[in-house]
């Protein structure tokens, strides 16, 4: 599903974010990427989503060599990916419905289909009753769940989550992770960047640990965080 | 990919035609969404949008009303254009009987089609009636006006030299004090109108640029305000044309509403001018009426608004949208 071969990433200005990354993540896997701030977790996700392009090596996502994806085709490529962020990134001037519907509107679904899918997604995160609220009227945990609904409403093949539980208390974090697990069980490949080690260990999934732009062997069990 | 596989399994084999139709439907749907969304954005912030639109409306109304003014002047002057006429002011010592005889003699000339005598008494009476100086004229001891003979030459009016010769001949006659050739000042007026026309073209161009800048800047601001939305949309696979569509439609709305405001301004001004112009025309014994915008010109005005709106927003979108990438 996701294969990194000798991937390097240098940001302009000489900042070497990733060094010689070799990775293989199978379809339907659920993987945690951990490491300190600046270790390269976000960069790894950005490369997968083609937000940045790697400088050396080869990345293959679902049989597609990312070097061959032309800029013009990037939007189409991204429609198979769902995103989650630490700061939710919801649009505050749109209702919960409109926020969740965004990926479907972009892909050009019909209104009836959009309604059906948005309701299903909101039902999944138990927020169906908030469909007409605005994000500001929701609690932090609820906003995060709206973000989850938006990330999966278009049934992406890959779900990328960057510090999804950064602002949540442990109980809510665990709930969010359980949600991810449910999506993973229906076949979505899930990648979660997080430094919440306690929670990651509890989930007993594969862990990829980055340190200064390199992958630590055997997932490592970093004691520092 | 998983999604692709599912599609392949559940959907029957698509023909090229049905795929084309699906894409067209999607395209139409997304345009309708952008159309309505941009109108919603317009209504959402009424004060600032109405102010912007008013500026656009005034900028459109100015050159349009100047053109209209020019049209009216052209219309008035065109009724004089064909009739080249020489006005002979006779010496004051020539009395009415002598003047009538003189006019008769002239009308027999080969070069002259027709002469009309305006007797000094009639001229005074008419002047008193129309000028509003009746009181002042009454205090004069005698009629200050000379007899006047209007001469319509039997010449090709475009032949300046022949007309000039005729005028020289007429001026040389002892009864004639001076000869005035109407088409001289008519020509001057036409040249003047040409200059005014150029000025209006320059003014229109400047104001069109102003409208472009106003719309461009407004769209630039709204792109800036919706930066996070653009980023998210790009992350979830929104194409450039999908993202720019609502902004282009916003430009369209500014153009449409600006055009409507311009139309209203001009129509109201015309209504206000209608009465006074009619009174003035009556003074000149003319049934002239102001020419309004009419249907054709209204359509052109609106089309100009729309074109400027679209162009302005297009420039802003091209310049500012590309630079926003997801972070």
Interface residues (C-beta under 8 A of the other chain):
Chain A: X27 X49 X51 X62 X75 X76 X77 X78 X79 X80 X81 X83 X89 X91 X102 X103 X105 X106 X107 X108 X110 X154 X155 X156 X157 X187 X188
Chain B: X1 X2 X3 X26 X29 X30 X33 X228 X229 X231 X232 X233 X234 X235 X236 X237 X238 X239 X240 X242 X325 X326 X327
